[in-house]
Amino acid sequence: MQTSTFPHSKTPTASVAATRVLAVSSLLGLIVLGLAWELWLAPIRPGGSWLALKVLPLCLPLAGLLKNRMYTYRWVSLMVWLYFSEGVVRGFSDRPPGNWLGMVEVALCLLLFVACALHVRLRLRHQHPPAEEDSSHANPA
C-alpha cells in the first residue's frame, strides 16, 4: 500500500503541485545563479572566489523539497531571507553586472518564499478540511 502525503485524496491538487515545482525551480535557480555569479559572471576576485560556497546551505533543503517534506518548506521560507538581504545589498551597492545579478537573486528569493508559503498553506488546507457545523448546537428558533 502506498502512503500519500495528502490523506484525503490520492493525488495533490494542481495548485499544490505548481507551488512545489516553483519552489524547487527557484531554489535550483538560486544555486545556479550563486555559482555562476561568484565563479564566472561577476566574481569579487578575477578567476572566482570562495564566496561561491554560499550556495552550500541552499543544497541542503533540495532533498527535502524533492521529497515533499512540509518541515523543509517551512524553514526554507525563513532561510531565504538571508539570500534576499544579500541580493538587496549587492543590488544597490555593486556595479554592473553585479547589481543586476543581485536583483535577479532578490526576484528568485521572492519566488521561493511565495512558493513555500503557498505550498504550506495549500497543503494544510487540503489536509484539514473545514469542519461541518454541528446541527445539535443550532439555534432551534
C-alpha atoms as a printed R data frame, in Angstrom:
    type eleno elety resid chain resno       x      y       z
1   ATOM     1    CA   MET     A     1   0.000  0.000   0.000
2   ATOM     2    CA   GLN     A     2   1.364  3.377  -0.984
3   ATOM     3    CA   THR     A     3   1.066  6.177   1.533
4   ATOM     4    CA   SER     A     4   0.121  9.601   0.316
5   ATOM     5    CA   THR     A     5   1.251 12.981   1.558
6   ATOM     6    CA   PHE     A     6  -2.334 14.068   1.059
7   ATOM     7    CA   PRO     A     7  -4.538 11.796   3.202
8   ATOM     8    CA   HIS     A     8  -7.873 12.972   1.819
9   ATOM     9    CA   SER     A     9  -7.045 12.262  -1.820
10  ATOM    10    CA   LYS     A    10  -4.777 10.118  -3.903
11  ATOM    11    CA   THR     A    11  -3.080 12.969  -5.747
12  ATOM    12    CA   PRO     A    12  -2.138 16.523  -4.813
13  ATOM    13    CA   THR     A    13  -4.152 19.346  -6.260
14  ATOM    14    CA   ALA     A    14  -2.763 21.154  -9.265
15  ATOM    15    CA   SER     A    15  -2.030 24.289  -7.230
16  ATOM    16    CA   VAL     A    16  -0.024 22.306  -4.646
17  ATOM    17    CA   ALA     A    17   1.956 20.631  -7.416
18  ATOM    18    CA   ALA     A    18   2.560 24.009  -9.086
19  ATOM    19    CA   THR     A    19   3.904 25.546  -5.871
20  ATOM    20    CA   ARG     A    20   6.209 22.559  -5.438
21  ATOM    21    CA   VAL     A    21   7.592 22.978  -8.970
22  ATOM    22    CA   LEU     A    22   8.020 26.732  -8.423
23  ATOM    23    CA   ALA     A    23   9.813 26.205  -5.101
24  ATOM    24    CA   VAL     A    24  12.218 23.598  -6.481
25  ATOM    25    CA   SER     A    25  12.838 25.633  -9.645
26  ATOM    26    CA   SER     A    26  13.566 28.862  -7.798
27  ATOM    27    CA   LEU     A    27  15.854 27.052  -5.339
28  ATOM    28    CA   LEU     A    28  17.776 25.480  -8.233
29  ATOM    29    CA   GLY     A    29  17.874 28.918  -9.857
30  ATOM    30    CA   LEU     A    30  19.433 30.415  -6.720
31  ATOM    31    CA   ILE     A    31  22.060 27.657  -6.629
32  ATOM    32    CA   VAL     A    32  22.987 28.097 -10.300
33  ATOM    33    CA   LEU     A    33  22.958 31.901 -10.001
34  ATOM    34    CA   GLY     A    34  25.177 31.851  -6.910
35  ATOM    35    CA   LEU     A    35  27.749 29.596  -8.547
36  ATOM    36    CA   ALA     A    36  27.759 31.417 -11.890
37  ATOM    37    CA   TRP     A    37  27.879 34.812 -10.178
38  ATOM    38    CA   GLU     A    38  30.868 34.079  -7.960
39  ATOM    39    CA   LEU     A    39  32.832 31.914 -10.391
40  ATOM    40    CA   TRP     A    40  32.282 33.483 -13.847
41  ATOM    41    CA   LEU     A    41  29.826 36.352 -14.242
42  ATOM    42    CA   ALA     A    42  30.936 38.914 -11.642
43  ATOM    43    CA   PRO     A    43  33.307 37.402  -9.087
44  ATOM    44    CA   ILE     A    44  34.762 39.593  -6.372
45  ATOM    45    CA   ARG     A    45  38.243 38.491  -7.462
46  ATOM    46    CA   PRO     A    46  39.293 37.633 -11.016
47  ATOM    47    CA   GLY     A    47  39.093 33.895 -11.590
48  ATOM    48    CA   GLY     A    48  36.389 33.307  -8.979
49  ATOM    49    CA   SER     A    49  36.143 33.494  -5.231
50  ATOM    50    CA   TRP     A    50  35.423 31.373  -2.200
51  ATOM    51    CA   LEU     A    51  32.137 33.250  -1.885
52  ATOM    52    CA   ALA     A    52  30.733 30.588  -4.230
53  ATOM    53    CA   LEU     A    53  30.469 28.408  -1.122
54  ATOM    54    CA   LYS     A    54  27.436 30.478  -0.127
55  ATOM    55    CA   VAL     A    55  25.320 28.087  -2.202
56  ATOM    56    CA   LEU     A    56  26.097 25.088   0.020
57  ATOM    57    CA   PRO     A    57  23.318 25.885   2.534
58  ATOM    58    CA   LEU     A    58  20.912 26.056  -0.418
59  ATOM    59    CA   CYS     A    59  21.791 22.495  -1.393
60  ATOM    60    CA   LEU     A    60  20.648 21.122   1.968
61  ATOM    61    CA   PRO     A    61  16.897 21.730   1.563
62  ATOM    62    CA   LEU     A    62  16.832 20.495  -2.034
63  ATOM    63    CA   ALA     A    63  16.345 16.870  -0.985
64  ATOM    64    CA   GLY     A    64  13.560 17.814   1.431
65  ATOM    65    CA   LEU     A    65  11.715 19.814  -1.206
66  ATOM    66    CA   LEU     A    66  12.043 16.970  -3.696
67  ATOM    67    CA   LYS     A    67  10.709 14.535  -1.072
68  ATOM    68    CA   ASN     A    68   7.858 16.981  -0.383
69  ATOM    69    CA   ARG     A    69   8.595 17.378   3.329
70  ATOM    70    CA   MET     A    70   6.408 20.046   4.899
71  ATOM    71    CA   TYR     A    71   9.014 20.941   7.528
72  ATOM    72    CA   THR     A    72  11.557 21.766   4.821
73  ATOM    73    CA   TYR     A    73   9.166 24.156   3.092
74  ATOM    74    CA   ARG     A    74   8.655 25.941   6.401
75  ATOM    75    CA   TRP     A    75  12.296 26.518   7.274
76  ATOM    76    CA   VAL     A    76  13.325 27.349   3.699
77  ATOM    77    CA   SER     A    77  10.785 30.175   3.763
78  ATOM    78    CA   LEU     A    78  12.775 31.624   6.680
79  ATOM    79    CA   MET     A    79  16.289 30.868   5.409
80  ATOM    80    CA   VAL     A    80  15.648 32.516   2.041
81  ATOM    81    CA   TRP     A    81  15.629 35.978   3.665
82  ATOM    82    CA   LEU     A    82  19.410 35.749   4.199
83  ATOM    83    CA   TYR     A    83  19.899 35.468   0.450
84  ATOM    84    CA   PHE     A    84  17.278 38.160  -0.153
85  ATOM    85    CA   SER     A    85  19.301 40.511   2.076
86  ATOM    86    CA   GLU     A    86  22.489 39.748   0.184
87  ATOM    87    CA   GLY     A    87  20.728 40.406  -3.116
88  ATOM    88    CA   VAL     A    88  19.388 43.765  -1.919
89  ATOM    89    CA   VAL     A    89  22.766 44.885  -0.571
90  ATOM    90    CA   ARG     A    90  24.695 43.847  -3.659
91  ATOM    91    CA   GLY     A    91  21.936 45.036  -5.980
92  ATOM    92    CA   PHE     A    92  22.184 48.583  -4.657
93  ATOM    93    CA   SER     A    93  25.893 48.783  -3.857
94  ATOM    94    CA   ASP     A    94  27.613 46.824  -6.618
95  ATOM    95    CA   ARG     A    95  28.300 47.957 -10.161
96  ATOM    96    CA   PRO     A    96  27.085 46.168 -13.314
97  ATOM    97    CA   PRO     A    97  26.764 43.251 -13.810
98  ATOM    98    CA   GLY     A    98  26.837 42.526 -10.061
99  ATOM    99    CA   ASN     A    99  23.929 44.841  -9.307
100 ATOM   100    CA   TRP     A   100  21.772 43.142 -11.948
101 ATOM   101    CA   LEU     A   101  22.640 39.738 -10.563
102 ATOM   102    CA   GLY     A   102  21.669 40.989  -7.108
103 ATOM   103    CA   MET     A   103  18.237 41.951  -8.395
104 ATOM   104    CA   VAL     A   104  17.838 38.539 -10.039
105 ATOM   105    CA   GLU     A   105  18.710 36.987  -6.678
106 ATOM   106    CA   VAL     A   106  16.046 39.146  -4.999
107 ATOM   107    CA   ALA     A   107  13.437 38.023  -7.552
108 ATOM   108    CA   LEU     A   108  14.337 34.350  -7.107
109 ATOM   109    CA   CYS     A   109  14.172 34.710  -3.325
110 ATOM   110    CA   LEU     A   110  10.731 36.281  -3.517
111 ATOM   111    CA   LEU     A   111   9.541 33.487  -5.813
112 ATOM   112    CA   LEU     A   112  10.922 30.869  -3.439
113 ATOM   113    CA   PHE     A   113   9.299 32.472  -0.411
114 ATOM   114    CA   VAL     A   114   5.901 32.810  -2.061
115 ATOM   115    CA   ALA     A   115   6.053 29.257  -3.394
116 ATOM   116    CA   CYS     A   116   6.963 27.811   0.019
117 ATOM   117    CA   ALA     A   117   4.357 29.858   1.885
118 ATOM   118    CA   LEU     A   118   1.607 28.958  -0.581
119 ATOM   119    CA   HIS     A   119   2.655 25.315  -0.619
120 ATOM   120    CA   VAL     A   120   2.401 25.033   3.163
121 ATOM   121    CA   ARG     A   121  -0.890 26.914   3.255
122 ATOM   122    CA   LEU     A   122  -2.492 24.841   0.498
123 ATOM   123    CA   ARG     A   123  -1.329 21.544   1.952
124 ATOM   124    CA   LEU     A   124  -2.593 22.415   5.418
125 ATOM   125    CA   ARG     A   125  -5.926 23.459   3.964
126 ATOM   126    CA   HIS     A   126  -6.074 20.216   1.956
127 ATOM   127    CA   GLN     A   127  -5.200 18.056   4.968
128 ATOM   128    CA   HIS     A   128  -7.698 19.691   7.320
129 ATOM   129    CA   PRO     A   129 -10.988 20.246   5.511
130 ATOM   130    CA   PRO     A   130 -13.319 22.806   7.115
131 ATOM   131    CA   ALA     A   131 -15.360 21.358   9.953
132 ATOM   132    CA   GLU     A   132 -19.024 20.897   9.254
133 ATOM   133    CA   GLU     A   133 -21.415 22.695  11.550
134 ATOM   134    CA   ASP     A   134 -22.840 20.570  14.318
135 ATOM   135    CA   SER     A   135 -26.638 20.631  13.975
136 ATOM   136    CA   SER     A   136 -27.114 19.866  17.682
137 ATOM   137    CA   HIS     A   137 -25.853 23.350  18.587
138 ATOM   138    CA   ALA     A   138 -28.002 25.138  16.027
139 ATOM   139    CA   ASN     A   139 -30.491 27.671  17.279
140 ATOM   140    CA   PRO     A   140 -33.947 25.945  17.284
141 ATOM   141    CA   ALA     A   141 -35.783 29.209  16.579
